[in-house]
């Protein structure tokens, strides 16, 4: 299964397994992945698994969604991609990868 690693400065990395076909990311409590930070929109982005591909879609957020430093509206994620949602980096790992230790992945500037 695919995984996300939330990388927040001054916080320990958080590992999240993607088990649902659709995962919502945002500041509000009704999101699957809640990131309570001012630069994250209430409903910021959606991850959708379609076959072997995981797509990220920006939900008209105020500050945009970025993948590897480039702003995206709708983008197919690859193993190791880093999404930026507000001031939070989220690393995407595929189910076929060896995940290693979270502490080895480090924060992304």
C-alpha positions as CSV (number, residue, x, y, z in Angstrom):
1,X,0.0,0.0,0.0
2,X,1.1,3.6,-0.6
3,X,2.1,5.7,2.4
4,X,2.5,9.4,3.3
5,X,5.0,10.8,5.7
6,X,4.0,14.2,7.1
7,X,7.1,16.3,7.7
8,X,6.4,19.3,10.0
9,X,9.3,21.3,11.3
10,X,9.5,21.0,15.1
11,X,7.4,17.8,15.1
12,X,8.2,14.2,14.7
13,X,7.4,12.8,11.2
14,X,4.0,11.1,11.0
15,X,3.4,7.9,8.9
16,X,0.0,7.5,7.3
17,X,-1.1,4.4,5.3
18,X,-3.3,5.2,2.3
19,X,-6.0,2.6,2.6
20,X,-9.0,4.4,1.1
21,X,-9.6,5.2,-2.6
22,X,-10.0,8.8,-1.7
23,X,-8.1,10.8,1.0
24,X,-8.8,14.5,1.8
25,X,-6.1,16.7,3.2
26,X,-6.9,20.0,5.0
27,X,-7.2,22.0,8.2
28,X,-10.7,21.0,9.2
29,X,-11.5,18.0,11.4
30,X,-13.6,16.3,8.7
31,X,-10.5,15.6,6.5
32,X,-8.8,12.2,6.5
33,X,-5.5,13.9,7.1
34,X,-5.9,17.0,9.3
35,X,-3.1,19.5,9.2
36,X,-4.0,22.3,11.7
37,X,-1.7,25.0,10.3
38,X,-2.8,28.6,9.2
39,X,-1.4,28.2,5.6
40,X,-3.4,25.0,5.0
41,X,-6.9,25.5,3.6
42,X,-9.9,24.0,5.2
43,X,-10.1,21.5,2.4
44,X,-6.8,21.8,0.6
45,X,-6.1,18.7,-1.6
46,X,-7.4,15.3,-2.5
47,X,-5.5,12.1,-3.1
48,X,-7.3,9.5,-5.3
49,X,-6.0,6.0,-6.0
50,X,-7.0,4.8,-9.5
51,X,-5.4,1.4,-10.3
52,X,-1.7,1.7,-9.8
53,X,-1.7,5.5,-9.9
54,X,-2.2,7.9,-7.1
55,X,-3.3,11.4,-8.1
56,X,-3.2,14.6,-6.1
57,X,-5.7,17.4,-6.9
58,X,-5.7,20.9,-5.4
59,X,-9.1,21.8,-4.1
60,X,-8.9,25.5,-5.0
61,X,-6.7,26.1,-1.9
62,X,-5.6,29.6,-1.0
63,X,-1.8,28.8,-1.1
64,X,-1.7,26.0,-3.8
65,X,-0.5,22.5,-3.8
66,X,3.1,21.8,-4.9
67,X,4.9,18.6,-6.0
68,X,8.7,18.7,-6.0
69,X,8.6,22.5,-5.9
70,X,6.2,23.0,-8.8
71,X,2.6,24.1,-8.3
72,X,0.1,21.6,-9.6
73,X,-3.7,21.4,-10.1
74,X,-3.9,17.6,-10.8
75,X,-0.7,15.4,-10.8
76,X,0.2,11.7,-10.8
77,X,2.5,11.0,-7.9
78,X,5.7,8.9,-8.2
79,X,7.6,7.2,-5.4
80,X,9.6,9.7,-3.4
81,X,7.6,12.8,-4.6
82,X,7.3,15.6,-2.0
83,X,4.0,17.5,-1.8
84,X,3.8,20.8,-0.1
85,X,0.5,21.8,1.4
86,X,0.7,25.1,3.2
87,X,4.0,24.9,5.1
88,X,3.8,21.1,5.5
89,X,5.9,18.7,3.4
90,X,4.4,15.3,2.6
91,X,6.5,12.6,1.1
92,X,4.7,10.0,-1.0
93,X,6.0,6.4,-0.9
94,X,4.6,3.5,-3.0
95,X,3.7,0.1,-1.7
96,X,6.5,-1.5,-3.7
97,X,9.2,0.5,-2.0
98,X,11.2,-0.4,1.1
99,X,10.1,2.2,3.6
100,X,13.1,2.2,5.8
101,X,13.1,4.2,9.0
102,X,11.1,7.5,9.1
103,X,14.0,9.3,10.8
104,X,16.2,8.6,7.7
105,X,13.8,10.5,5.4
106,X,14.4,13.8,7.1
107,X,12.7,17.1,6.7
108,X,12.6,18.8,3.2
109,X,13.3,22.5,2.9
